[in-house]
Amino acid sequence: MQTLNDLRLAVLIDADNIPYTNVKGMLEEIAKYGTPTFKRIYGDWTKPTVIGWKSVLLENAITPVQQYSYTQGKNATDSAMIIDAMDILYSGKVDGFCIVSSDSDFTRLATRLREAGMKVIGIGERKTPSPFIVSCDKFIYIEIINSPVSVPETISSKGKKRKPVKSEKVKEENDRQFQIKKAKQLISSSISDLADDNGWAYLGDVGNLILKKQPDFDPRNFGFAKLTPLIRSFNFEIDERDSGMNNIKHIYIRIRK
């Protein structure tokens, strides 16, 4: 049986819409989901805006594809990536694609690849438009790749006294609390969708359902390396059950009554 890490992936990078920093971190992240069979990066290498990529291509065995801008204001790079993606799809040599871009122009491509049975992983900056994010099976923000994960003392600010902060800090904290509330509601609804008669749901199934509902969901967005610690911080009930083999435990969760 093919496992997640056995998947053959075509990694296609849009040099025009992705920073060249942390390329190694991106490839290490992709390796969690499969083996990169194709690694190509597209751009007009005559432009000074992409010069920073040149120093990292050989180090990471990424093949540069030259694409001139034929007309001012038109992005020929996108077309080249889309054509190559379809060629790779029909070659039958991969099981999925990783599209590295923050451009919504790849929304239809991601949708078409999924229609063909491909797994599609997107990687981009937080500014990536929502249509491209939701067209992927999973979407990962570049900002959280290889960033230090510091677990907060608590996910909630209830009962804590805070020092006065500037208006920007207040807005950031309000946005964070809003995202935390949305995450808790998402987890709660997913548990309810999968729960048995006693309210328990298998954590692995819950995690898969969450990604189907919200492809950019990632515990690292909330300061946690894994889903289980995040769920513990929300105070859901957790039951670790023996699987009967090699001390492996199956984790079940339910909404606390």
C-alpha positions in Angstrom: 0.0 0.0 0.0 1.3 3.4 -0.9 2.0 5.7 2.0 1.9 9.5 2.2 5.7 9.7 1.9 5.8 7.4 -1.1 3.9 10.0 -3.2 5.8 11.3 -6.2 5.4 15.0 -6.4 6.0 17.6 -9.1 7.3 20.8 -7.4 6.6 23.9 -9.6 7.8 27.2 -8.3 6.7 30.7 -9.5 9.8 32.8 -9.0 7.8 36.0 -9.7 5.4 35.6 -6.7 7.6 33.8 -4.1 10.6 35.0 -2.1 13.8 33.1 -2.5 14.5 33.0 1.2 14.0 29.7 3.1 14.0 27.5 -0.1 15.6 24.7 1.9 12.8 24.9 4.5 10.2 24.7 1.7 11.7 21.6 0.3 12.0 20.0 3.7 8.3 20.8 4.3 7.4 19.2 0.9 9.4 16.1 1.9 6.9 15.4 4.6 4.2 14.7 2.0 6.2 12.9 -0.6 9.3 12.7 -2.8 9.9 15.6 -5.3 10.3 13.9 -8.7 10.3 17.2 -10.6 11.7 20.4 -9.2 11.3 23.3 -11.6 11.3 27.1 -11.1 9.8 29.5 -13.6 10.8 33.1 -14.2 12.4 35.6 -16.5 16.0 35.3 -15.3 17.0 38.5 -17.1 15.0 40.5 -14.6 16.9 41.9 -11.5 13.9 41.0 -9.3 14.7 37.3 -9.4 18.4 37.5 -9.1 18.3 36.2 -5.5 17.1 32.8 -6.7 20.2 32.0 -8.7 22.4 31.3 -5.7 20.1 28.6 -4.3 19.1 26.7 -7.4 22.2 24.5 -7.7 22.3 23.9 -3.9 18.8 22.5 -4.0 18.9 20.8 -7.4 16.0 23.0 -8.8 15.9 23.3 -12.6 15.4 26.9 -13.8 13.0 27.4 -16.7 13.5 30.7 -18.6 10.4 32.4 -19.7 10.6 35.9 -21.3 7.9 38.4 -20.7 6.5 38.9 -24.2 4.2 41.8 -23.4 4.4 44.3 -20.6 1.8 43.7 -17.9 1.3 40.0 -19.0 2.7 37.2 -16.9 4.1 34.5 -19.3 5.5 32.6 -16.4 2.1 31.4 -15.3 1.3 30.0 -18.8 4.6 28.1 -18.9 3.9 26.6 -15.5 0.4 25.6 -16.5 1.6 24.0 -19.7 4.3 22.0 -18.0 1.9 20.9 -15.2 -0.4 19.4 -17.8 2.4 17.7 -19.6 3.6 16.2 -16.4 0.1 15.2 -15.5 -0.4 13.2 -18.7 3.1 11.6 -18.4 1.7 9.6 -15.5 5.0 9.9 -13.6 3.7 11.7 -10.5 0.9 11.2 -7.9 0.6 14.9 -6.9 1.7 18.4 -7.4 3.2 21.1 -5.2 2.4 24.6 -6.6 4.6 27.2 -4.9 3.0 30.6 -5.6 0.9 33.4 -4.0 -0.9 34.0 -7.3 -4.6 33.3 -7.7 -4.0 32.6 -11.4 -3.2 29.0 -10.5 -6.7 28.4 -9.0 -8.0 26.7 -12.1 -4.9 24.6 -12.5 -5.1 23.3 -9.0 -8.8 22.4 -9.5 -8.1 20.6 -12.8 -5.3 18.6 -11.3 -7.5 17.5 -8.4 -10.2 16.5 -10.9 -7.6 14.2 -12.5 -7.1 12.5 -9.1 -3.9 14.3 -8.2 -3.0 15.5 -4.6 -2.4 19.2 -4.7 -0.3 21.0 -2.1 0.0 24.8 -2.2 2.7 26.9 -0.6 2.5 30.7 -0.6 2.6 33.8 1.5 -0.3 34.9 3.8 -1.4 37.4 1.2 -2.4 34.5 -1.1 -6.0 34.9 -2.3 -8.6 32.6 -0.8 -9.7 31.0 -4.2 -6.2 29.5 -4.7 -6.0 28.3 -1.1 -9.3 26.4 -1.1 -8.6 24.8 -4.5 -5.7 22.8 -2.9 -5.9 19.7 -0.8 -3.6 21.5 1.7 -2.1 25.0 1.7 0.9 25.9 3.8 2.0 29.5 4.6 5.7 30.2 3.9 5.8 32.3 7.1 5.4 29.3 9.4 7.9 27.0 7.7 11.0 26.6 9.9 9.8 29.4 12.1 10.4 28.9 15.8 7.4 27.3 17.5 6.8 28.7 20.9 3.9 27.2 22.8 2.0 29.9 24.6 1.2 29.5 28.3 -2.5 29.3 27.3 -4.5 29.7 24.2 -6.9 31.9 26.0 -6.4 35.3 27.7 -9.2 34.8 30.2 -8.2 35.8 33.7 -5.0 37.4 32.7 -4.1 41.0 33.3 -2.4 42.6 30.4 -0.2 45.7 30.2 -1.4 48.6 28.1 -0.3 48.2 24.5 -0.4 50.3 21.4 -3.5 50.2 19.1 -1.6 48.0 16.6 -0.9 45.5 19.3 -4.5 45.5 20.4 -5.7 44.9 16.8 -3.2 42.1 16.4 -4.3 40.4 19.6 -8.0 40.8 18.7 -7.3 39.2 15.3 -5.4 36.4 17.0 -8.3 35.7 19.4 -10.8 35.8 16.5 -8.7 33.2 14.6 -8.4 31.1 17.7 -12.2 31.2 18.2 -12.7 30.2 14.5 -10.2 27.3 14.9 -12.0 26.0 18.0 -15.4 26.1 16.2 -13.9 24.3 13.2 -12.5 21.5 15.4 -15.8 21.3 17.4 -17.9 21.0 14.2 -15.5 18.3 12.8 -15.7 16.3 16.0 -19.5 16.5 15.9 -19.5 15.3 12.2 -17.5 12.2 13.0 -18.5 11.4 16.6 -19.9 8.0 17.6 -22.9 7.6 19.9 -20.7 8.5 22.9 -19.3 11.7 21.3 -15.8 10.3 20.6 -14.1 10.8 17.2 -10.7 9.5 16.0 -8.1 12.3 15.9 -6.7 11.2 12.6 -10.1 11.4 10.9 -10.8 14.8 12.6 -7.5 16.2 11.2 -8.3 14.9 7.7 -11.8 16.5 7.8 -10.4 19.8 9.0 -8.1 20.0 6.0 -11.0 19.2 3.7 -13.0 22.1 5.2 -10.1 24.5 5.5 -6.9 23.6 3.5 -4.7 26.3 5.2 -5.4 25.1 8.7 -2.1 24.4 10.5 -1.4 24.2 14.3 1.8 26.2 13.7 -0.4 29.2 12.9 -1.3 29.1 16.6 2.1 28.4 18.0 1.8 24.6 18.3 3.9 22.1 16.4 1.2 19.4 16.2 -2.6 19.1 16.3 -2.8 17.2 19.6 -1.2 20.0 21.8 -3.5 22.5 20.1 -6.5 20.4 21.0 -5.3 20.0 24.6 -5.1 23.8 24.9 -8.7 24.0 23.8 -9.6 21.7 26.7 -11.3 19.0 24.6 -11.5 15.6 26.2 -8.8 13.2 25.0 -8.7 9.5 25.3 -5.5 7.5 24.4 -6.4 3.9 23.6 -4.0 1.0 23.1 -3.9 -0.3 19.5 -2.5 -3.7 20.6 0.7 -3.4 18.6 4.1 -1.9 19.3 2.8 0.4 22.1 1.1 2.5 19.5 -1.8 4.5 20.9 -4.9 5.8 19.0 -6.1 9.2 20.2 -9.8 9.9 20.4 -11.3 13.3 21.2 -14.7 14.7 22.1 -16.3 18.0 23.1 -16.2 18.4 26.9 -19.7 18.4 28.4 
